Amino acid sequence: MRDNFFVIYKPKGPTSFDIIRGIQRALGQRKGIGHAGTLDPLASGVLVIGIGREATKKLGEIVGKEKEYLAEIHLGATSTTDDAEGDLTETGAAPVESAEVAKAVGSFKGTISQTPPIYSALKIGGKPAYKFARKGQSVEMKPREAKIFEAEILDYKWPTLKVRFVTGPGVYVRALARDIGEKLSVGGYLAALERTRVGEFTIANSITLEEAVKLISSPD
């Protein structure tokens, strides 16, 4: 197949590499296929797949573009992974007023300092941080700059907070959920996440993995 991009809608459940494997099987090749920006199994949404040398070379540029997310945050509890897949602990916190929540969410708009989750693929000493975490080993996750262009509350009814974020590259929405909970002194974790846009690639022009496989299998 010629160099090409597929905008795949990844459902909740499979990993981003599961999607890559599906494309690999359809093409009958393993090399020359990559994606722009990993989505956790918990997350759904836009996953840009590059096929061929020229397309995969452009993935780095695509990763650097802004991204849009719809996040559902559960307040009043914490998670070992900062999302619903970890061990959850209720904090027993009382409900927080809407005005206070709006103030907290608004404080994350702009250039912020963010500490990535320990359960992440961020490399520490050449190894993904999650490998240390799974062994119970302590790892120092250093804060780094993150850009949040928009943080819009879509709905709030304790303990569920829904927010639309538009971010720069390298932002962990799980960490935003955790930090918003900490800002409110009630705890918080990411309950659900959908990525609606990566640069100019949107859900509107995405297809399923099954549809992509059919296109690959069809003659030109």
Secondary structure, 3 states (H helix, E strand, C coil): CCCEEEEEEECCCCCHHHHHHHHHHHHCCCCCEEEECCCCCCEEEEEEEEECHHHHHHHHHHHCCCEEEEEEEEECEEECCCECCCCEEECCCCCCCHHHHHHHHHCCCEEEEECCCCCCCCEECCEEHHHHHHCCCCCCCCCEEEEEEEEEEEEEECCEEEEEEEECCCCCHHHHHHHHHHHCCCCEEEEEEEEEEECCEEHHHCECHHHHHHHHHCCC
